[in-house]
Amino acid sequence: MRSHTGTITIIGGGLAGLTAAIACAEAGASAVLYEAHRTLGGRGRATPAPHVAHEGAHVFYADGPHYRWLAERGFVKGLGWPSPSALAGVRFRAGGRLRRVPPPPMLRAQARFRLDAPVDEDFRTWASRRWGEDTARHMANAISVVTYDADTGRLSAAFVWELFQRVLGPRPPAVRWVRGGWQTVLDRMAARAAALGVRIETGARVDALPEDRPVIVATDLASAGRLLGEDGLSWTSGHCALLDIAVRPDRADRTLAFDLDEGGFHESYTMQDDSIAPPGESLYQLQMPVRDGESHQQAHERLRAFADQLLPGWPDRVTFQRRAIARGRTGALDLPGQTWRDRPAIDRGDGVYLAGDMVAAPGMRGEIAINSAVAAARLATATAAHRAARVR
């Protein structure tokens, strides 16, 4: 039976908004969610079948509270796993050529998992002092898969080193693929929210902050700033060119590649999930960070050259192709002297709370959205209960 803790308004129906709605409803609060688009999902939306492509990487890392929250509710069931033969296609591009393993200095750096990196120094300076400038550049470019940034070396050493160890460190990889991608997870979350009694209004743009509180604003920071009247609400994020392509397979195709030269990344999503492309086709996503002063066209030209190296002759085999740019939509990046605690606060005062992938919560990319939304829901339900008690 639902307890009388008042109604919580949630603005935004992406990963953060759905998480917040579910967490509020589970705590006994009434919740209404407004989404400006006709469909839920935010940046987790995918293209319709038969080629299911996302705006960015759609993997999860099973090493934090975000994943436990998802797993406990059955949102990440039905995992897909690449075959050993598919994993044999992993490559690292260094010095213009593809290698089976990273250069030896980078391998030695990967093994230093007990090493602590400073918050106040940039990664390039810190790593160059330990392993040399070339290795520092290779490491920074390798982890651009997570930052979507062309100059990852300028970020906080502690921030980059933690990401590097999570993605490329010696511990068993925590990466998980859900069959169907983020869209499947979001569909399950939407169904759970509806089953809990959350009222969901799509095609409902909110242009002013509601007077009735509490309110959870689960939009991008620019939209949140307009609602909150805080024009300067922002944080550092990535800027990246994306290319989704489906091809008829060839034995020379590479399934996964880290670009240590330019920060690119290439991954086959059908190697662990054959449901996202028609039979007999392989679906890939490639990314290339946009350099400072570089046009999007130039970034896409570099991306096509990367694809040429990994999927020889792909233009003659392509069955689906989509280009995109991800800017300010790739999660929070911390500069030297910053940690996640320095990002825009979740509690904005007067019963208003912020959730999303660039606010003050730990994690990377969508993990920040989940962790911040759970925290915002906890605060909002406490506020709703307190206000309801005062009315009684």
Residue, then its C-alpha position, 0 to 999 in steps of 0.5 A: m500500500r502506498s504511503h502518503t508522502g506527497t507527489i514528486t515531479i520528475i522532469g526528463g524521461g531518460l536514464a536519470g529520470l526513469t531511475a528517479a521515478i522508480a526509486c521514488a515510487e518504491a519509497g512510497a511516493s506518488a510520482v509524475l514524470y514529464e518527457a518532452h519527446r514522444t518516446l522515453g529514453g533520452r540518450g539511451r534511445a536506439t534506432p528501430a530494428p532491424h539495425v539497433a544503433h545507439e548514440g554512444a557506447h551501450v555497455f555497463y560496468a558491473d563494479g559499482p552501486h549503479y549496476r547493483w541497483l539495475a541488477e536487483r530489479g532485473f533490468v540488466k538480465g539477458l547478457g550477451w558474450p562475445s565468442p573467443s574467436a571474436l575476441a581474437g579480433v581485438r587490436f590496438r592502433a599505435g604508430g599507424r599499424l594494428r597490434r594484438v597487444p599495446p606497446p610494452p611500456m603501456l602494458r607495464a603501466q597497466a599492471r600498476f593498479r596499486l598506484d595512486a594518482p594526484v587530483d591536482e595534476d593533469f594526467r599527461t604531466w603525471a604519466s609522462r614523468r612515470w612512463g614517458e610522453d609517448t606512453a602517457r599519450h597512448m594511455a590517454n588516447a586509449i581511455s578516450v573510449v570513455t571520455y570521448d575527448a581528444d585531449t584526455g591528457r589534460l584531465s585530472a590524473a586521478f580521474v583518468w587513472e581510475l577510468f584507465q584501471r577500470v577499463l584496461g587494468p589487470r583485474p577481470p573486466a567488468v564490462r557487460w552487454v545486455r542483449g538489445g542494448w540500452q533500449t531494452v534496459l530503458d523499456r524494462m525501466a519504463a514498464r517497471a515505473a508504470a507498474l509502480g503507478v508512476r504517471i508518465e506524460t510524454g510529449a510534455r515539455v516543461d518550460a518553467l519550474p513547477e511551484d509544487r515541490p519536490v521536483i527532480v530535474a533530470t535533463d541535460l545541464a543546459s536545459a536544467g540551467r534554464l529551468l532553474g534560472e542558472d545560466g552558468l550551470s555547466w561542466t566539462s564533457g566530451h565532443c566526438a564523431l560517431l559512425d554506425i555501420a552494418v556490413r556483410p562480414d569479411r574474415a579480415d574485419r576486426t571486432l574491437a580496436f583501441d586507437l592509441d594514436e588519435g583516441g578513436f574506438h571501434e567495436s562490433y556489437t553483433m559479436q555479443d548480440d546478434s539480435i541488433a542486425p539482420p542475419g548475416e550482417s555485423l553492426y559496428q560503432l566507431q568513434m573519433p574525438v573532435r580536436d580543438g578547432e577541427s570541423h565535424q567533417q574533418a573528424h568524420e574523415r579521420l573516422r572513415a580512415f580508421a574504419d578503412q583500416l579495420l574493415p577493409g573495403w567496407p563501403d562496398r559491403v555496407t548495408f546500414q550507415r549513420r553519422a552523428i556528433a556527440r557534444g556535451r552528452t558524454g558524461a562529466l569529465d574532471l579537470p585538475g583540482q576537481t573531483w565528482r564532488d565539485r560538480p553541480a550539486i544534487d540538492r539545489g534548495d527549496g525542494v529542487y533536486l538535480a540528476g543526470d550524467m554531469v552532476a555531483a555523483p560518482g561513476m562515469r557516463g550513465e553511471i553518474a545519472i543512475n547514482s545521482a537519480v537514486a540520491a535525488a529520489r532519496l532526498a525528494t521522498a524525505t522532503a515530500a514526507h516532511r511536507a505531508a506531515r506538516v500538512r497533517 
